[in-house]
Amino acid sequence: MATRNGRREEDWYAVLEALQDGDALALARLTRLVNGFLAGWNAYDFRSDWDDLLQEVIIASALALREGRIRDRRAVVGYLRTTARFKFVDRLRIHLRVKEDQTLPWEDVVGSDELSTASTMAPEGLSQDVRNAVERLSEKRRVAVLGVYLEGKTYNVVSEESGIPLGSLKRYLREGIAQLRQELADFIESG
């Protein structure tokens, strides 16, 4: 197929079919395409996950073709782009939720055993000082902090349950954590 500028357009449906036949060149072409998507989204912070993302996208696309979910030859690039985007967003969410290098204010105060039971008990499982600091949060900040960090719910679930728009929920969460850090600074330092 020819494009507007006279260059040959890749038949990605045929490339996916060739991949299913074990064509290494087809894998290289698909890898180049998906790499382009990831680079376009500035996914460089996920270099350690990049190969896994590529593999997941290519396998999902090959399975979709085999199972007949890609019927239109022109839909392959869109399917690859959408699948790559969803896989990348999933990794991004995991990365943002884990935050291994950042502790929450009550994690410095409450032991790990208490913290694991606190997540199912809401503020009652926390020390009195931490509980008081959480209770001093505005209602929306408290809903965000307790829902996401103590109950372990996703942003979307807390947003839906509380009726707080997702962007606002994230802001309340950020502000709530900052307020707790400030209020508990002396308590944390005293041990």
Backbone bond lengths (Angstrom), bond angles and torsions (degrees), N, CA, C in turn:
res aa  C-N    CA-C-N  psi(-1)  N-CA   C-N-CA  omega(-1)  CA-C   N-CA-C  phi
1 M - - - 1.452 - - 1.518 109.62 -
2 A 1.319 117.40 145.13 1.459 122.46 179.22 1.523 109.21 -104.59
3 T 1.300 115.56 149.50 1.460 120.97 177.71 1.514 109.09 -103.68
4 R 1.325 115.75 -177.44 1.461 120.90 -179.33 1.515 112.39 -61.86
5 N 1.305 118.05 -36.64 1.467 120.11 -178.19 1.529 112.78 -88.96
6 G 1.336 116.75 10.11 1.454 120.52 175.03 1.524 114.52 87.55
7 R 1.310 117.68 -7.32 1.469 120.39 178.24 1.518 110.05 -78.19
8 R 1.302 115.09 152.87 1.460 121.36 178.46 1.531 109.35 -74.59
9 E 1.323 115.97 130.18 1.458 121.03 178.06 1.525 108.45 -90.00
10 E 1.324 115.72 136.41 1.466 121.92 -179.11 1.531 110.25 -68.54
11 D 1.298 117.65 136.78 1.459 123.41 174.35 1.534 106.62 -91.92
12 W 1.319 116.37 89.99 1.455 121.45 -173.19 1.526 112.27 -68.58
13 Y 1.305 117.00 -25.45 1.463 120.38 174.70 1.533 109.40 -63.16
14 A 1.333 115.40 -45.52 1.466 120.23 178.55 1.527 110.87 -65.74
15 V 1.336 116.56 -34.52 1.466 120.31 177.85 1.527 109.88 -65.03
16 L 1.344 117.02 -43.54 1.468 119.89 177.45 1.530 111.09 -63.35
17 E 1.321 116.72 -39.85 1.467 119.58 176.97 1.531 110.95 -62.66
18 A 1.345 116.17 -41.91 1.465 120.40 178.52 1.530 110.67 -64.46
19 L 1.332 117.13 -35.99 1.463 120.83 176.80 1.526 110.38 -60.80
20 Q 1.295 116.23 -41.33 1.465 120.02 179.65 1.526 111.49 -65.70
21 D 1.320 116.14 -23.58 1.470 120.64 176.72 1.522 111.76 -87.92
22 G 1.362 117.10 3.00 1.456 120.92 176.76 1.520 115.05 89.65
23 D 1.318 118.53 17.32 1.460 122.67 -178.70 1.535 110.40 -74.34
24 A 1.330 116.87 115.56 1.467 121.91 -179.10 1.524 111.29 -67.58
25 L 1.330 117.49 -33.27 1.465 120.86 178.11 1.531 110.35 -65.00
26 A 1.320 117.50 -36.60 1.468 121.50 177.10 1.524 110.03 -62.85
27 L 1.330 116.63 -41.79 1.470 120.49 177.13 1.520 110.19 -61.44
28 A 1.333 117.53 -42.60 1.468 120.92 179.26 1.532 110.87 -63.10
29 R 1.319 117.80 -40.57 1.469 120.95 179.14 1.526 111.45 -65.45
30 L 1.320 116.64 -44.28 1.466 120.17 178.52 1.520 111.09 -65.23
31 T 1.315 116.06 -39.00 1.461 120.48 177.80 1.527 110.13 -61.57
32 R 1.317 116.88 -43.61 1.464 121.12 178.72 1.534 110.70 -60.63
33 L 1.327 116.41 -43.73 1.459 120.85 -179.72 1.525 111.59 -62.83
34 V 1.326 116.84 -50.13 1.469 120.84 -178.47 1.529 110.34 -66.61
35 N 1.341 117.57 -37.99 1.469 120.18 174.46 1.527 110.58 -56.69
36 G 1.320 116.40 -40.35 1.461 120.69 178.41 1.519 112.32 -61.58
37 F 1.334 116.26 -40.96 1.466 119.38 177.22 1.521 110.65 -62.22
38 L 1.336 116.26 -49.24 1.459 120.76 -177.64 1.529 111.06 -62.25
39 A 1.314 116.44 -42.26 1.462 119.91 178.33 1.524 110.34 -64.11
40 G 1.316 116.95 -38.42 1.464 120.73 178.44 1.514 112.64 -63.98
41 W 1.315 116.95 -26.43 1.464 121.58 178.13 1.523 111.81 -94.35
42 N 1.325 117.56 9.40 1.468 122.97 -179.63 1.530 111.75 52.98
43 A 1.297 116.28 49.49 1.467 122.25 -177.83 1.529 112.03 -84.86
44 Y 1.308 117.52 24.20 1.465 121.42 -174.36 1.525 113.24 -64.39
45 D 1.328 117.73 -24.62 1.463 119.94 178.04 1.528 111.41 -68.18
46 F 1.318 117.11 -11.31 1.462 121.96 -177.41 1.519 111.01 -109.24
47 R 1.334 115.96 32.94 1.468 119.29 -179.62 1.518 111.81 -56.91
48 S 1.316 116.22 -36.73 1.466 118.54 -178.79 1.528 111.54 -68.94
49 D 1.331 117.83 -23.69 1.460 122.40 179.21 1.527 112.75 -99.51
50 W 1.318 117.03 -5.66 1.463 122.10 -170.90 1.529 111.72 -56.34
51 D 1.324 117.38 -49.69 1.467 120.17 -179.05 1.523 111.78 -62.38
52 D 1.335 116.54 -38.75 1.459 119.81 177.89 1.529 110.89 -65.41
53 L 1.330 116.10 -41.06 1.458 119.79 177.14 1.525 111.16 -60.29
54 L 1.324 115.69 -47.47 1.467 120.30 178.21 1.520 110.81 -55.65
55 Q 1.316 115.96 -49.43 1.459 120.87 -177.80 1.528 111.05 -61.40
56 E 1.332 117.52 -45.22 1.457 120.91 -179.42 1.524 111.55 -61.24
57 V 1.334 116.75 -42.57 1.463 120.86 -178.66 1.520 110.63 -66.32
58 I 1.307 116.65 -46.36 1.465 120.19 -177.14 1.529 111.14 -67.15
59 I 1.320 117.13 -41.60 1.468 120.04 177.87 1.530 110.49 -64.84
60 A 1.333 117.41 -44.48 1.467 120.39 179.48 1.524 110.73 -60.70
61 S 1.321 116.76 -39.55 1.469 120.49 -179.76 1.521 111.23 -69.33
62 A 1.318 117.03 -42.26 1.468 119.96 178.51 1.523 110.74 -63.43
63 L 1.322 117.29 -41.01 1.471 120.62 177.58 1.524 111.19 -65.28
64 A 1.321 116.36 -39.26 1.471 119.82 178.92 1.522 110.59 -62.19
65 L 1.327 116.42 -40.82 1.462 119.96 177.93 1.528 110.47 -65.12
66 R 1.318 116.49 -46.04 1.467 121.32 -179.17 1.528 111.26 -61.57
67 E 1.346 116.33 -38.29 1.462 120.57 -177.10 1.532 112.20 -84.67
68 G 1.325 116.54 0.07 1.458 120.40 176.78 1.518 115.09 80.33
69 R 1.325 117.80 16.80 1.460 120.16 179.71 1.526 112.28 -81.38
70 I 1.320 117.36 -14.54 1.460 121.36 173.93 1.521 106.36 -108.35
71 R 1.311 116.04 103.55 1.464 120.47 -175.27 1.523 112.23 -100.06
72 D 1.304 116.47 -31.74 1.464 121.11 -176.92 1.530 109.03 -98.18
73 R 1.297 116.85 127.01 1.467 122.14 -178.75 1.525 110.90 -57.49
74 R 1.323 116.74 -33.24 1.468 120.57 -177.36 1.525 112.33 -76.22
75 A 1.313 118.00 -9.67 1.456 121.47 -175.93 1.527 113.37 -87.35
76 V 1.308 118.14 -8.04 1.460 121.11 -173.12 1.531 111.63 -62.21
77 V 1.326 117.86 -47.49 1.466 119.88 -178.74 1.525 110.23 -62.88
78 G 1.317 116.61 -42.96 1.467 119.68 177.37 1.516 111.76 -62.19
79 Y 1.321 116.83 -40.51 1.455 120.47 178.51 1.535 110.40 -63.86
80 L 1.325 116.64 -45.37 1.465 120.92 178.56 1.524 110.69 -61.71
81 R 1.323 117.36 -45.27 1.473 121.08 -179.13 1.526 110.85 -63.13
82 T 1.329 116.00 -45.46 1.466 119.95 -179.10 1.528 111.32 -65.60
83 T 1.317 116.58 -43.02 1.463 120.33 178.81 1.533 110.31 -63.34
84 A 1.328 116.79 -44.02 1.466 120.57 178.51 1.524 110.45 -61.30
85 R 1.316 115.94 -41.54 1.474 119.70 -179.60 1.523 110.53 -63.31
86 F 1.342 117.08 -46.59 1.456 119.82 -179.67 1.528 111.64 -63.53
87 K 1.320 117.14 -41.98 1.467 120.56 179.42 1.533 110.25 -64.84
88 F 1.336 116.43 -40.26 1.460 120.75 178.88 1.526 110.62 -66.16
89 V 1.312 117.53 -44.11 1.470 121.05 179.55 1.527 110.11 -63.42
90 D 1.340 117.20 -38.88 1.462 119.94 176.32 1.528 110.99 -58.97
91 R 1.329 116.70 -45.67 1.476 120.42 178.29 1.518 110.72 -63.55
92 L 1.311 116.34 -40.37 1.460 120.98 179.65 1.525 110.63 -62.34
93 R 1.315 117.12 -43.63 1.469 120.71 178.64 1.524 111.20 -62.39
94 I 1.316 115.69 -44.48 1.469 119.50 178.53 1.526 109.77 -60.07
95 H 1.322 116.43 -45.46 1.461 121.43 -179.38 1.526 110.93 -61.68
96 L 1.316 117.18 -42.78 1.462 120.29 -179.20 1.515 112.06 -71.55
97 R 1.341 117.68 -33.17 1.462 120.59 -179.20 1.525 111.84 -73.96
98 V 1.323 116.92 -35.71 1.457 120.00 -174.67 1.522 111.07 -73.16
99 K 1.318 117.15 -52.82 1.462 122.42 -179.58 1.530 110.78 42.89
100 E 1.325 116.60 59.02 1.455 121.50 -173.97 1.526 112.94 -60.38
101 D 1.322 116.72 -29.16 1.452 119.48 -176.73 1.518 112.96 -87.69
102 Q 1.321 119.04 1.13 1.451 121.40 -177.30 1.516 109.79 -124.41
103 T 1.321 116.23 128.36 1.455 119.76 176.51 1.520 108.81 -101.42
104 L 1.291 115.21 152.86 1.446 121.13 176.67 1.525 108.20 -87.91
105 P 1.333 117.72 158.08 1.472 119.83 -174.78 1.519 114.07 -53.68
106 W 1.326 117.74 -39.99 1.459 118.77 -176.70 1.513 113.25 -79.10
107 E 1.330 118.39 -13.78 1.454 120.30 178.78 1.524 111.40 -70.71
108 D 1.338 117.07 -24.06 1.457 120.78 177.02 1.519 111.27 -79.77
109 V 1.330 117.36 -19.37 1.452 122.39 -174.55 1.522 111.52 -101.25
110 V 1.312 116.39 -42.59 1.456 122.34 -175.03 1.520 109.34 -94.93
111 G 1.309 117.40 135.97 1.454 121.26 178.19 1.515 111.44 -66.19
112 S 1.320 117.30 163.01 1.462 120.71 -176.79 1.526 111.45 -64.00
113 D 1.348 118.07 -34.18 1.460 119.70 177.46 1.521 111.14 -65.62
114 E 1.348 115.00 -43.70 1.456 119.35 178.46 1.515 110.50 -64.91
115 L 1.341 116.60 -38.45 1.458 120.72 -177.08 1.518 110.91 -65.13
116 S 1.331 118.13 -39.04 1.460 119.29 -179.58 1.522 110.82 -66.41
117 T 1.342 118.14 -35.61 1.461 118.77 176.37 1.516 110.60 -79.91
118 A 1.329 117.72 -27.07 1.463 120.61 179.80 1.512 111.19 -65.12
119 S 1.321 117.18 -31.19 1.457 119.11 -177.11 1.522 111.80 -64.53
120 T 1.316 118.04 -25.52 1.453 119.59 178.39 1.520 111.64 -97.71
121 M 1.329 117.55 -9.90 1.453 120.42 -175.46 1.521 113.17 -107.88
122 A 1.317 118.17 2.87 1.459 122.32 -176.14 1.519 109.90 58.56
123 P 1.332 120.46 -147.09 1.457 119.42 -171.72 1.526 115.00 -69.46
124 E 1.330 118.63 -18.88 1.463 119.69 -176.90 1.529 112.44 -61.64
125 G 1.333 118.26 -27.25 1.454 121.33 -178.59 1.518 113.03 -80.94
126 L 1.306 117.96 -4.04 1.452 121.65 -177.97 1.521 110.33 -94.61
127 S 1.335 116.45 163.12 1.457 119.75 177.47 1.524 109.16 -64.12
128 Q 1.326 116.69 160.86 1.466 121.70 -176.40 1.525 111.48 -59.82
129 D 1.326 118.18 -40.92 1.472 120.40 -179.41 1.524 111.30 -64.89
130 V 1.310 116.64 -42.32 1.464 120.58 178.73 1.523 109.35 -66.99
131 R 1.327 116.80 -43.40 1.467 120.91 178.75 1.525 110.51 -58.96
132 N 1.336 117.08 -43.64 1.463 120.54 179.31 1.527 110.95 -63.32
133 A 1.329 116.67 -40.86 1.469 120.07 179.08 1.525 110.53 -64.02
134 V 1.323 116.92 -39.97 1.465 120.41 178.41 1.529 109.97 -65.77
135 E 1.330 117.10 -40.03 1.466 120.54 -179.77 1.523 112.06 -67.49
136 R 1.331 118.10 -24.75 1.469 121.33 178.04 1.528 112.58 -77.84
137 L 1.307 117.67 -11.65 1.465 120.36 176.95 1.530 109.03 -66.11
138 S 1.322 115.86 150.56 1.467 118.58 173.06 1.527 107.76 -61.19
139 E 1.319 116.14 161.04 1.463 119.64 -175.88 1.534 111.92 -57.50
140 K 1.320 117.02 -44.19 1.463 119.98 -177.46 1.528 111.39 -68.56
141 R 1.328 117.46 -38.30 1.469 119.77 177.16 1.528 110.06 -66.07
142 R 1.323 116.25 -41.44 1.471 120.75 -179.01 1.533 110.16 -64.60
143 V 1.322 117.14 -43.66 1.463 121.02 178.10 1.528 110.00 -58.84
144 A 1.333 116.57 -43.91 1.470 120.74 -178.78 1.521 111.02 -65.17
145 V 1.323 117.47 -49.52 1.467 121.54 -176.76 1.525 111.25 -64.63
146 L 1.323 117.06 -48.49 1.463 119.98 -178.02 1.528 111.24 -66.85
147 G 1.332 116.54 -41.64 1.458 119.78 -178.19 1.515 112.95 -64.44
148 V 1.344 115.77 -47.44 1.467 119.48 -174.34 1.527 111.71 -80.87
149 Y 1.327 117.70 -48.59 1.456 119.20 -171.57 1.521 114.74 -91.04
150 L 1.306 118.95 -35.64 1.459 118.19 -178.98 1.519 112.55 -91.75
151 E 1.335 116.90 -37.66 1.457 119.47 -179.64 1.524 111.90 -90.59
152 G 1.337 117.51 -13.24 1.454 121.72 176.45 1.522 114.51 71.92
153 K 1.317 117.24 22.90 1.464 120.66 179.61 1.523 109.93 -81.09
154 T 1.305 116.56 157.91 1.465 120.49 176.38 1.523 108.99 -76.37
155 Y 1.329 115.33 161.75 1.461 120.46 176.87 1.526 110.30 -56.48
156 N 1.328 116.17 -44.28 1.469 120.24 -177.46 1.522 111.73 -62.00
157 V 1.329 117.40 -41.94 1.461 120.80 -179.28 1.522 110.25 -64.83
158 V 1.336 116.92 -46.75 1.470 120.11 179.85 1.522 109.74 -62.84
159 S 1.324 116.54 -40.80 1.465 120.78 178.51 1.529 110.99 -60.30
160 E 1.312 116.69 -46.48 1.469 120.87 -179.78 1.524 111.71 -65.76
161 E 1.338 116.94 -44.33 1.462 120.27 -177.89 1.519 112.59 -67.09
162 S 1.325 116.48 -36.45 1.463 120.12 -175.36 1.521 113.54 -92.22
163 G 1.340 116.18 -19.05 1.466 119.32 -176.06 1.515 113.19 80.28
164 I 1.331 117.23 7.50 1.464 121.67 178.02 1.522 107.82 -85.73
165 P 1.338 118.11 127.62 1.474 119.19 177.87 1.530 110.82 -56.33
166 L 1.329 116.53 147.86 1.462 122.37 -173.60 1.529 112.42 -56.00
167 G 1.317 118.09 -47.00 1.464 120.94 179.58 1.515 112.18 -61.42
168 S 1.321 116.51 -41.30 1.466 120.76 178.33 1.516 110.85 -66.97
169 L 1.336 116.29 -39.51 1.463 120.36 178.89 1.522 110.53 -58.72
170 K 1.322 116.83 -43.85 1.467 120.40 179.76 1.525 110.56 -63.89
171 R 1.333 116.91 -38.65 1.461 120.27 177.98 1.530 109.93 -65.34
172 Y 1.348 118.14 -46.13 1.464 121.13 178.65 1.518 111.26 -60.70
173 L 1.313 116.23 -37.69 1.456 120.84 178.70 1.530 110.39 -63.74
174 R 1.319 116.35 -48.02 1.469 121.58 178.17 1.527 111.05 -59.69
175 E 1.321 116.14 -46.95 1.462 120.35 -179.41 1.529 111.06 -66.31
176 G 1.330 117.02 -39.06 1.458 120.39 179.59 1.516 112.73 -64.08
177 I 1.328 116.73 -43.30 1.471 120.71 178.48 1.521 109.91 -64.97
178 A 1.327 117.29 -41.59 1.471 120.39 178.63 1.525 110.21 -62.21
179 Q 1.327 117.45 -42.58 1.464 121.24 179.12 1.531 110.70 -63.46
180 L 1.327 117.41 -43.34 1.466 120.93 179.16 1.526 111.21 -63.74
181 R 1.322 117.15 -41.84 1.467 120.03 177.75 1.521 110.68 -59.29
182 Q 1.321 115.63 -43.92 1.464 120.54 -178.46 1.526 110.58 -66.67
183 E 1.334 116.89 -47.13 1.464 120.24 -177.20 1.527 112.71 -68.36
184 L 1.325 116.89 -30.74 1.459 120.38 -175.69 1.529 113.25 -98.35
185 A 1.319 117.82 5.92 1.463 120.80 -176.96 1.525 111.68 -57.06
186 D 1.337 117.84 -49.41 1.465 120.59 -179.16 1.531 110.47 -66.17
187 F 1.315 116.71 -40.16 1.460 121.81 -179.18 1.522 110.19 -63.40
188 I 1.328 116.69 -41.95 1.466 121.51 -179.73 1.517 110.15 -66.30
189 E 1.333 117.25 -43.16 1.466 121.44 -179.20 1.520 112.36 -65.20
190 S 1.346 116.66 -34.11 1.467 119.75 -178.80 1.528 112.15 -75.53
191 G 1.346 115.73 -15.48 1.471 120.47 177.39 1.464 109.93 81.35
